Amino acid sequence: MKKIVIATMIIGSMVLFADNCDNPKDDFDGLYCLNKIYIQSDKELNSAYKELRSMLSKEGKNILKREQLKWIKQRNNTCSYHDSRGFFVNLKCTTDKTVERTNFLKDRIRECKATGCQESKLTK
């Protein structure tokens, strides 16, 4: 029983240290924290995309999808690469690009609500 309690305390303290994103103790903790931020920003991006898509005409939806796929390709080309050592992603770059795109989509949502959707503004 003591072994279980000690193991639980050790694992619990490891989670606490890993969750200290104010002061990550090493690169792996920093990566963990950046990943948490990226996951949240990706959720917000998907939510904004779905909201905007629901406001658009059929043609607007086609434009939005085409532009989103173009944006994903550009983001991936800018923020990641692979070579013989493996696949590498700059998580800060990916998060920054995702937040930027989310803000763009939210601007379009505001326009749709205020003056009607302007399909010409769906392309950047």
C-alpha positions in Angstrom: 0.0 0.0 0.0 2.9 2.4 0.8 4.4 1.8 -2.6 1.1 2.8 -4.3 0.9 6.0 -2.2 4.5 6.9 -2.9 4.1 6.1 -6.7 1.0 8.3 -6.8 2.8 11.1 -5.0 5.7 10.9 -7.4 3.5 10.9 -10.5 1.3 13.7 -9.1 4.4 15.9 -8.4 5.7 15.2 -12.0 2.3 16.4 -13.4 2.5 19.5 -11.2 6.0 20.3 -12.4 5.1 19.6 -16.0 2.0 21.9 -15.7 4.1 24.8 -14.4 4.0 26.7 -17.6 5.1 30.0 -16.0 8.5 28.5 -15.4 9.1 25.3 -17.4 12.1 23.4 -16.0 13.4 22.2 -19.4 12.7 22.1 -23.1 10.3 19.1 -22.8 8.1 21.0 -20.2 8.3 24.1 -22.5 7.1 21.9 -25.4 4.3 20.5 -23.3 3.1 24.0 -22.4 3.4 25.2 -26.0 1.4 22.2 -27.1 -1.4 23.0 -24.7 -1.6 26.5 -26.1 -1.6 25.2 -29.7 -4.4 22.8 -29.0 -6.5 25.5 -27.5 -5.8 27.9 -30.5 -6.6 25.1 -32.9 -10.0 24.6 -31.2 -10.7 28.3 -31.5 -9.8 28.2 -35.1 -12.1 25.3 -35.8 -14.9 27.0 -34.0 -14.5 30.3 -35.9 -14.3 28.4 -39.2 -17.5 26.6 -38.5 -19.3 29.7 -37.4 -18.2 31.7 -40.4 -19.1 28.8 -42.8 -22.6 28.7 -41.4 -23.1 32.3 -42.4 -21.9 32.0 -46.0 -23.6 31.2 -49.3 -22.7 28.0 -51.2 -20.1 30.0 -53.2 -18.7 31.6 -50.1 -18.3 28.2 -48.5 -16.4 27.0 -51.5 -14.1 30.1 -51.3 -13.6 29.7 -47.6 -12.7 26.0 -47.9 -10.2 26.7 -50.8 -8.6 29.5 -48.8 -8.4 27.4 -45.6 -6.7 24.6 -47.5 -4.3 27.1 -49.0 -3.6 28.6 -45.6 -2.9 25.1 -44.1 -0.4 24.4 -46.8 1.3 27.7 -46.3 1.4 27.3 -42.5 2.9 23.8 -42.8 5.5 25.0 -45.3 6.5 27.9 -43.1 6.4 26.1 -39.7 7.6 22.6 -40.4 10.0 20.4 -42.4 11.3 16.9 -42.5 14.6 15.5 -43.3 16.5 12.2 -42.7 16.4 12.8 -38.9 12.6 13.1 -38.8 9.7 15.5 -39.0 10.0 18.9 -37.2 7.4 21.4 -36.3 8.0 24.8 -34.9 5.1 24.9 -32.4 5.4 28.6 -31.6 5.3 29.4 -35.4 2.3 27.1 -35.8 0.5 28.6 -32.8 1.2 32.2 -34.0 -0.1 31.4 -37.5 -3.2 29.7 -36.1 -4.0 32.6 -33.8 -3.5 35.0 -36.8 -5.9 32.9 -39.0 -8.5 32.7 -36.2 -8.4 36.5 -35.9 -8.9 36.8 -39.7 -11.9 34.5 -39.5 -13.4 36.4 -36.5 -13.0 39.6 -38.5 -15.1 38.1 -41.3 -17.7 36.9 -38.8 -18.0 40.4 -37.4 -18.4 41.8 -41.0 -21.1 39.2 -41.7 -23.0 40.2 -38.6 -22.6 43.9 -39.2 -23.0 44.5 -42.9 -23.5 41.0 -44.4 -20.9 38.6 -45.7 -18.5 40.0 -48.2 -17.1 37.1 -50.2 -14.4 39.2 -51.7 -12.8 39.6 -48.3 -12.5 35.8 -47.8 -9.3 35.8 -49.7 -6.2 37.3 -48.1 
